[in-house]
Amino acid sequence: MSTRVTLLGSTGSIGTQGLQVISAHPERFEVVAISGGSNLHLLAQQAARYTPGLVAAATGSVAELGSAIADASRRAGVTGYAPEVLVGPDAATEVAGAPTDVVLNGITGAIGLRPTLAALRSGARLALANKESLIIGGPLVRAAAAPEQIVPVDSEHSAIAQALRSGRADEVRKLVVTASGGPFRGMDRSALREVTPAAALNHPNFAMGRVITTNSATLVNKGLELIEAHLLFDVPMAAIEAVVHPQQIIHSMVEFHDGAVIAQLGLPTMLAPIALGLSWPERLVDVETPVDWTRAADWRFEPLDDEAFPAVRLAQQVGAAGGTHPAVYNAANEVGVDAFHEGACGFLDIVDTIAAVLERHDPAGFDATSVDGVLEADSWGRREAAQVLGLSRSNSRE
């Protein structure tokens, strides 16, 4: 019997790779629902190819999406296909709660929170690539999740989940999350003042979207991953650290209290963690090319430069503080990333803005145990970041 799969963010990097895995194992999976963003053309092509019963888009109209699907179906030679179509800001949440076995949440940003909660309430396994929903809604997401209902799709957290199967929870001493260092590894703050948006998008190993790639350049992404590891695996922030590993062959490690360290290795792609998220705890066959042990290779490890890249140290403080601090950290960052790419601020201003907004944050004013409270903190963080950067409210993406 095949596994029913729902893909959120099907037109993005995670979603398209998820469909690639599914295409390679058609006997294992059935796509029952997909949701995408503004790329209606690609969404319609995906619908025509995989014929899910439910198709949703965040933007456009029902008529536009329906017409695009009909056109794509005709071109693909698909007849009699007429899925249910949803459009609007709540469409992904509705799709996430529809009957299925696995929901792959590949949405980027805080907008993934409601879909994450809807998927958990449905009882489906959640293959989670949308780290922001866990980070900003930590207590909510953890309360909604059954044991082992969430399977991490980030390569670092997939690596940790795999390594943790080597021992008991009470035997874990430390989690070590690896980082490529991004395109600006080795640069000091004075040099970072001059970097361009184009340079920030030139990641050495991965092809990702604008926000995640920029987050990798600032190391905000690594900071978010430390908070995510804390929430996923219930390990104190003080027992989670990051190390720079430029080759990204070792995706992360677990140190046990006897001194043994278990590492998970693989090429720097997302196919294996996505596949494992879809089939957990089983492994699919021939998902990725393994490391070639017949070729000599050097793998390097370096400490983080906290002075040039303070985002990780800041995230450690935020994760330890908990509450709505992580939501504000993420919100201020998203505004800063947009401002940087729109030419409204410099590269260093992104993390400096996060720090400034966090200094203004009073968690007593927000309820971290409700969706509305978390999203209010998110909106507040965006407004404050826009103010710090001197932007109009229309630029804050509130």
C-alpha positions as CSV (number, residue, x, y, z in Angstrom):
1,M,0.0,0.0,0.0
2,S,1.5,3.4,-1.0
3,T,2.1,6.2,1.4
4,R,-0.1,9.3,0.8
5,V,1.9,12.5,0.7
6,T,1.0,16.2,1.0
7,L,3.6,18.7,-0.1
8,L,3.5,22.3,1.2
9,G,5.7,24.6,-0.8
10,S,5.7,22.2,-3.7
11,T,7.2,24.7,-6.1
12,G,10.1,25.6,-3.9
13,S,13.5,23.9,-3.4
14,I,12.3,21.3,-0.8
15,G,9.1,20.7,-2.6
16,T,10.6,20.1,-6.0
17,Q,13.2,17.8,-4.6
18,G,10.5,15.9,-2.6
19,L,8.7,15.3,-5.9
20,Q,12.0,14.1,-7.4
21,V,12.3,11.5,-4.6
22,I,8.6,10.5,-5.1
23,S,9.1,10.2,-8.9
24,A,12.0,7.8,-8.3
25,H,9.8,5.6,-6.0
26,P,6.3,5.7,-7.6
27,E,5.4,2.4,-6.0
28,R,5.9,3.8,-2.5
29,F,4.2,7.2,-2.7
30,E,0.9,8.8,-3.9
31,V,0.7,12.6,-4.0
32,V,-2.7,13.5,-2.7
33,A,-2.3,17.3,-2.2
34,I,0.1,20.1,-3.1
35,S,0.3,23.8,-2.3
36,G,2.6,26.4,-3.8
37,G,3.2,30.1,-3.8
38,S,3.1,32.5,-6.7
39,N,4.4,30.2,-9.4
40,L,1.1,29.0,-10.8
41,H,2.7,27.8,-14.0
42,L,4.9,25.3,-12.2
43,L,2.2,24.4,-9.7
44,A,-0.1,23.5,-12.6
45,Q,2.6,21.4,-14.2
46,Q,3.1,19.5,-11.0
47,A,-0.6,19.0,-10.7
48,A,-0.9,17.6,-14.2
49,R,2.0,15.2,-13.6
50,Y,1.0,13.9,-10.2
51,T,-2.8,14.4,-10.3
52,P,-3.4,15.2,-6.6
53,G,-7.0,15.6,-5.6
54,L,-6.3,18.9,-3.9
55,V,-4.2,21.8,-5.3
56,A,-3.7,25.1,-3.5
57,A,-1.9,28.4,-4.1
58,A,-1.2,31.3,-1.8
59,T,-1.8,33.9,-4.5
60,G,-3.9,34.4,-7.6
61,S,-7.5,33.2,-8.0
62,V,-9.4,29.9,-8.2
63,A,-10.2,30.7,-11.8
64,E,-6.5,31.4,-12.7
65,L,-5.3,28.3,-11.0
66,G,-8.0,26.1,-12.5
67,S,-7.3,27.4,-16.0
68,A,-3.6,26.9,-15.5
69,I,-4.1,23.2,-14.4
70,A,-6.5,22.6,-17.3
71,D,-3.9,24.0,-19.8
72,A,-1.1,22.0,-18.2
73,S,-3.2,18.8,-18.3
74,R,-4.0,19.2,-22.0
75,R,-0.3,19.7,-22.8
76,A,0.6,16.6,-20.7
77,G,-2.2,14.5,-22.4
78,V,-4.0,14.1,-19.1
79,T,-7.8,13.8,-19.5
80,G,-10.6,13.9,-17.0
81,Y,-8.5,15.5,-14.3
82,A,-10.3,18.1,-12.2
83,P,-8.9,18.6,-8.7
84,E,-10.3,20.6,-5.9
85,V,-8.7,24.1,-6.0
86,L,-8.0,26.4,-3.1
87,V,-6.4,29.9,-3.2
88,G,-5.5,32.4,-0.5
89,P,-3.4,32.9,2.6
90,D,-5.1,30.1,4.5
91,A,-5.0,27.6,1.6
92,A,-1.8,25.9,2.8
93,T,-3.3,25.4,6.3
94,E,-6.4,23.8,4.9
95,V,-4.3,21.5,2.7
96,A,-2.1,20.6,5.6
97,G,-5.1,19.3,7.6
98,A,-6.5,17.2,4.8
99,P,-6.4,13.4,5.1
100,T,-2.9,12.0,4.3
101,D,-0.1,9.9,5.8
102,V,2.8,12.4,5.5
103,V,2.9,16.2,5.2
104,L,6.2,17.6,3.9
105,N,6.3,21.2,5.0
106,G,8.7,23.0,2.7
107,I,7.3,26.5,3.2
108,T,9.9,29.2,4.1
109,G,9.2,31.6,7.0
110,A,6.9,32.2,9.8
111,I,3.8,31.6,7.6
112,G,4.5,27.9,8.0
113,L,3.3,27.9,11.6
114,R,-0.4,27.4,11.0
115,P,0.1,24.6,8.4
116,T,2.5,22.9,10.8
117,L,-0.1,22.9,13.6
118,A,-2.8,21.7,11.2
119,A,-0.7,18.8,10.0
120,L,0.0,17.8,13.6
121,R,-3.6,18.0,14.5
122,S,-4.5,15.8,11.6
123,G,-2.4,13.0,13.0
124,A,-0.2,12.7,9.9
125,R,3.6,12.4,10.2
126,L,5.2,15.8,9.7
127,A,8.4,15.9,7.6
128,L,9.5,19.3,8.7
129,A,11.7,21.5,6.6
130,N,10.0,24.7,7.8
131,K,12.2,25.3,10.8
132,E,10.7,28.7,11.5
133,S,7.3,27.2,12.5
134,L,9.0,25.2,15.3
135,I,11.3,28.0,16.3
136,I,8.6,30.7,16.7
137,G,5.9,28.4,18.0
138,G,8.1,26.0,20.0
139,P,5.7,25.4,23.0
140,L,2.7,25.2,20.7
141,V,4.3,22.8,18.2
142,R,5.7,20.6,20.9
143,A,2.4,20.4,22.7
144,A,0.6,19.5,19.5
145,A,3.0,16.8,18.4
146,A,2.7,13.2,19.4
147,P,6.0,11.3,20.2
148,E,8.1,10.9,17.0
149,Q,5.3,12.6,14.9
150,I,7.8,15.2,13.7
151,V,10.7,14.0,11.5
152,P,13.2,16.7,10.7
153,V,14.2,17.4,7.1
154,D,17.0,19.9,7.6
155,S,20.1,17.9,6.8
156,E,21.7,18.8,10.2
157,H,18.7,17.7,12.2
158,S,18.1,14.6,10.1
159,A,21.8,13.7,10.8
160,I,21.2,14.2,14.6
161,A,18.0,12.1,14.5
162,Q,19.9,9.3,12.8
163,A,22.9,9.5,15.2
164,L,20.6,9.5,18.2
165,R,19.5,6.0,17.3
166,S,22.9,4.9,18.5
167,G,22.2,5.6,22.2
168,R,19.7,6.5,24.9
169,A,18.7,10.1,25.5
170,D,20.3,10.1,28.9
171,E,23.6,9.1,27.3
172,V,23.9,12.3,25.2
173,R,26.4,14.9,26.3
174,K,26.4,17.3,23.4
175,L,24.9,17.9,19.9
176,V,27.4,19.4,17.3
177,V,25.8,21.1,14.4
178,T,28.0,21.7,11.4
179,A,28.1,24.8,9.2
180,S,29.6,25.5,5.8
181,G,30.6,29.0,7.0
182,G,28.8,30.4,3.9
183,P,30.3,32.4,1.1
184,F,32.0,34.8,3.4
185,R,33.9,32.4,5.6
186,G,37.2,33.9,6.8
187,M,36.1,37.5,6.2
188,D,36.2,40.0,9.1
189,R,33.5,42.6,9.9
190,S,35.2,45.4,8.0
191,A,35.2,43.3,4.8
192,L,31.6,42.2,5.4
193,R,30.5,45.8,5.2
194,E,31.1,45.8,1.5
195,V,29.5,42.5,0.4
196,T,26.6,42.6,-2.1
197,P,23.3,40.7,-2.2
198,A,24.5,38.8,-5.3
199,A,27.6,37.6,-3.4
200,A,25.4,36.6,-0.4
201,L,23.4,34.3,-2.7
202,N,26.5,32.5,-3.9
203,H,26.4,29.6,-1.5
204,P,29.4,27.2,-1.9
205,N,27.4,24.0,-1.6
206,F,23.7,24.4,-1.8
207,A,21.2,26.0,-4.2
208,M,18.4,27.4,-2.0
209,G,15.9,30.3,-1.9
210,R,16.8,33.9,-1.2
211,V,16.0,33.9,2.5
212,I,17.7,30.6,3.4
213,T,20.8,31.4,1.3
214,T,21.2,34.8,2.9
215,N,20.6,33.3,6.3
216,S,23.5,30.9,5.5
217,A,25.7,33.9,4.6
218,T,24.9,35.7,7.9
219,L,24.9,32.4,9.9
220,V,21.4,33.3,11.1
221,N,20.4,29.9,9.6
222,K,22.8,28.2,11.9
223,G,21.5,30.1,14.8
224,L,18.0,29.0,13.9
225,E,19.2,25.4,13.6
226,L,20.6,25.5,17.1
227,I,17.2,26.6,18.5
228,E,15.5,24.0,16.4
229,A,17.8,21.3,17.7
230,H,17.0,22.4,21.3
231,L,13.3,22.1,20.6
232,L,13.3,18.9,18.5
233,F,15.6,16.8,20.7
234,D,14.9,18.4,24.2
235,V,18.6,19.1,24.7
236,P,19.7,22.3,26.6
237,M,21.0,25.1,24.5
238,A,24.2,25.0,26.6
239,A,24.8,21.4,25.2
240,I,24.4,22.4,21.6
241,E,27.3,24.0,19.6
242,A,28.1,24.8,16.0
243,V,31.4,24.1,14.2
244,V,32.4,25.2,10.7
245,H,32.9,22.3,8.3
246,P,33.3,23.8,4.8
247,Q,32.9,20.6,2.9
248,Q,29.6,19.8,4.5
249,I,30.1,16.0,4.2
250,I,29.6,15.5,7.9
251,H,26.1,17.0,8.4
252,S,26.1,16.9,12.3
253,M,27.3,14.8,15.2
254,V,26.2,13.6,18.6
255,E,28.7,13.2,21.4
256,F,27.8,10.7,24.1
257,H,28.9,10.7,27.7
258,D,31.5,8.0,27.2
259,G,33.3,10.3,24.7
260,A,32.1,8.5,21.6
261,V,31.0,10.8,18.7
262,I,28.5,9.5,16.1
263,A,28.5,11.5,12.8
264,Q,26.3,11.2,9.8
265,L,28.0,11.6,6.4
266,G,26.8,12.3,2.9
267,L,27.1,14.5,-0.1
268,P,25.9,18.1,0.5
269,T,22.4,17.7,-1.0
270,M,19.0,17.5,0.5
271,L,17.7,14.4,-1.3
272,A,18.6,11.9,1.5
273,P,17.1,13.8,4.4
274,I,13.9,14.6,2.4
275,A,13.6,10.9,1.5
276,L,14.1,9.8,5.1
277,G,11.4,12.4,6.1
278,L,9.0,10.8,3.7
279,S,9.8,7.1,4.6
280,W,10.9,7.4,8.3
281,P,12.1,5.2,9.8
282,E,12.8,3.1,6.7
283,R,15.4,4.0,4.1
284,L,14.7,4.2,0.4
285,V,17.0,2.6,-2.1
286,D,19.6,4.6,-4.1
287,V,18.4,8.0,-3.1
288,E,21.8,9.7,-3.3
289,T,25.3,8.8,-4.4
290,P,27.4,7.8,-1.4
291,V,30.8,9.2,-0.5
292,D,33.5,7.8,-2.9
293,W,36.0,6.2,-0.5
294,T,38.5,5.5,-3.4
295,R,39.3,9.2,-3.7
296,A,41.5,11.1,-1.2
297,A,39.7,13.9,0.6
298,D,40.4,16.3,3.4
299,W,37.7,17.4,5.7
300,R,38.3,20.6,7.7
301,F,36.8,21.9,11.0
302,E,37.1,25.5,12.2
303,P,35.6,27.3,15.2
304,L,33.0,30.0,14.5
305,D,34.1,33.6,14.4
306,D,31.6,35.1,16.8
307,E,32.9,38.6,16.2
308,A,32.4,38.6,12.4
309,F,29.2,36.4,12.6
310,P,27.4,37.1,16.0
311,A,24.1,35.6,14.8
312,V,24.9,32.1,16.4
313,R,25.9,33.5,19.8
314,L,22.7,35.7,19.7
315,A,20.6,32.7,18.9
316,Q,22.0,30.7,21.8
317,Q,20.9,33.5,24.1
318,V,17.5,33.6,22.4
319,G,17.0,29.8,22.6
320,A,17.9,29.8,26.3
321,A,15.4,32.7,27.0
322,G,12.6,30.9,25.1
323,G,9.1,32.4,25.1
324,T,8.6,34.8,22.2
325,H,12.3,35.7,21.8
326,P,12.8,33.2,19.0
327,A,9.8,34.6,17.1
328,V,11.2,38.1,17.4
329,Y,14.7,36.9,16.3
330,N,13.2,35.3,13.2
331,A,10.8,38.2,12.3
332,A,13.5,40.8,12.6
333,N,15.8,38.7,10.4
334,E,13.2,38.3,7.6
335,V,12.7,42.1,7.5
336,G,16.5,42.6,7.4
337,V,17.0,40.1,4.6
338,D,14.4,41.8,2.5
339,A,15.9,45.2,3.2
340,F,19.4,44.0,2.3
341,H,18.2,42.6,-1.1
342,E,16.2,45.8,-1.8
343,G,19.3,47.9,-1.2
344,A,17.9,49.5,2.0
345,C,20.6,48.3,4.3
346,G,24.0,46.7,4.4
347,F,24.9,43.1,5.1
348,L,25.9,43.7,8.7
349,D,22.7,45.6,9.4
350,I,20.7,42.4,9.2
351,V,22.1,40.8,12.5
352,D,22.6,44.2,14.1
353,T,18.9,44.9,13.6
354,I,18.0,41.6,15.2
355,A,20.1,42.4,18.2
356,A,18.5,45.9,18.5
357,V,15.0,44.6,18.2
358,L,15.6,41.9,20.8
359,E,16.9,44.6,23.3
360,R,13.5,46.3,22.9
361,H,11.5,43.1,23.3
362,D,9.4,42.6,26.5
363,P,8.1,39.0,26.4
364,A,5.6,39.8,29.2
365,G,3.5,41.5,26.5
366,F,2.9,38.4,24.5
367,D,1.4,34.9,25.0
368,A,3.8,32.3,23.8
369,T,1.3,29.6,24.4
370,S,-1.2,30.8,21.8
371,V,-1.0,31.1,18.0
372,D,-2.3,34.7,18.1
373,G,0.2,35.6,20.8
374,V,3.1,34.2,18.8
375,L,2.0,35.9,15.6
376,E,1.5,39.1,17.5
377,A,5.2,38.9,18.6
378,D,6.1,38.1,15.0
379,S,4.3,41.2,13.8
380,W,5.8,43.4,16.5
381,G,9.3,42.2,15.6
382,R,8.7,43.1,12.0
383,R,7.4,46.6,12.9
384,E,10.4,47.2,15.2
385,A,12.9,46.0,12.6
386,A,11.4,48.2,10.0
387,Q,11.7,51.1,12.4
388,V,15.3,50.3,13.3
389,L,16.1,50.2,9.6
390,G,14.1,53.3,8.8
391,L,11.7,51.5,6.5
392,S,8.0,52.3,5.8
393,R,5.6,49.8,7.2
394,S,4.8,48.6,3.7
395,N,8.3,47.3,3.4
396,S,8.1,45.3,6.7
397,R,6.0,42.4,5.2
398,E,3.9,42.4,8.4
